[in-house]
Amino acid sequence: MDILSVIKQDHEAIKHLFNQLEKHTDIPDKEVSKLVNELILEIKLHAKAEEIVLYEACHSRTEALDDFSKEGYIEHRLLSIVLNKLPNVKPGKDGEFKALVKVARDLFEHHAVEEEQEEIFPKLKSAFSNEELSELGDSMLATKEELRATIEQKVAAKLHGVKPTKSRLPANLQ
């Protein structure tokens, strides 16, 4: 599977999680913490694999792709800041949880749809051969699998206020 398909598939899964979470923004229930956990996990897993595989490949291709990758790192960090607040706020009539979900979705859609799918995908198709895009897709899938246990542990630790065990990953990959 080429990397564009992998990324688009991830985006669709994350949109689905946002849709599910938005149904639970006013009333606290058991489903909310499960959805928050899953959303954070999937976004962080996708973002880290994208940074390791795609952004690294983009640095040396074109100036536009290099700029995109630099902006992407920043957008991922901003989204992560908002996502990290979600487990600490409960759905309710005060609207804070609903606002956090909306801001997170807006940040995600701006980055994923407006920038990646609409602007960058055509540039990637021009800058990389079909074979290279396929190799990058395989690499992204493999990277996600390699990172899954570590990121699951970190997300669970943050959600439950537990300090995670030391990662075996180098600091630049955490």
GIMO-V377826 format. One record per backbone hydrogen bond with DSSP energy under -1.0 kcal/mol. NH is the residue of the N-H (numbers start at 0). CO is the residue of the C=O. If there is no record, write none. Layout:
nh=NH co=CO
nh=NH co=CO
//
This chain:
nh=2 co=132
nh=5 co=1
nh=6 co=2
nh=7 co=3
nh=8 co=4
nh=9 co=5
nh=10 co=6
nh=11 co=7
nh=12 co=8
nh=13 co=9
nh=14 co=10
nh=15 co=11
nh=16 co=12
nh=17 co=13
nh=18 co=14
nh=19 co=15
nh=20 co=16
nh=21 co=17
nh=23 co=20
nh=31 co=28
nh=33 co=29
nh=34 co=30
nh=35 co=31
nh=36 co=32
nh=37 co=33
nh=38 co=34
nh=39 co=35
nh=40 co=36
nh=41 co=37
nh=42 co=38
nh=43 co=39
nh=44 co=40
nh=45 co=41
nh=46 co=42
nh=47 co=43
nh=48 co=44
nh=49 co=45
nh=50 co=46
nh=51 co=47
nh=52 co=48
nh=54 co=49
nh=55 co=50
nh=56 co=52
nh=57 co=53
nh=58 co=54
nh=60 co=57
nh=65 co=61
nh=66 co=62
nh=67 co=63
nh=68 co=64
nh=69 co=65
nh=70 co=66
nh=71 co=67
nh=72 co=68
nh=73 co=69
nh=74 co=70
nh=75 co=71
nh=76 co=72
nh=77 co=73
nh=78 co=74
nh=79 co=75
nh=80 co=76
nh=81 co=77
nh=82 co=78
nh=83 co=79
nh=84 co=81
nh=87 co=84
nh=88 co=85
nh=91 co=24
nh=94 co=91
nh=98 co=94
nh=99 co=95
nh=100 co=96
nh=101 co=97
nh=102 co=98
nh=103 co=99
nh=104 co=100
nh=105 co=101
nh=106 co=102
nh=107 co=103
nh=108 co=104
nh=109 co=105
nh=110 co=106
nh=111 co=107
nh=112 co=108
nh=113 co=108
nh=114 co=109
nh=115 co=110
nh=116 co=111
nh=117 co=112
nh=118 co=114
nh=119 co=114
nh=120 co=115
nh=123 co=119
nh=124 co=120
nh=125 co=121
nh=126 co=122
nh=127 co=123
nh=132 co=128
nh=133 co=129
nh=134 co=130
nh=135 co=131
nh=136 co=132
nh=137 co=133
nh=138 co=134
nh=139 co=135
nh=140 co=136
nh=141 co=137
nh=142 co=138
nh=143 co=139
nh=144 co=140
nh=145 co=141
nh=146 co=142
nh=147 co=143
nh=150 co=146
nh=151 co=147
nh=152 co=148
nh=153 co=149
nh=154 co=150
nh=155 co=151
nh=156 co=152
nh=157 co=153
nh=158 co=154
nh=159 co=155
nh=161 co=156
nh=172 co=169
nh=173 co=170
//
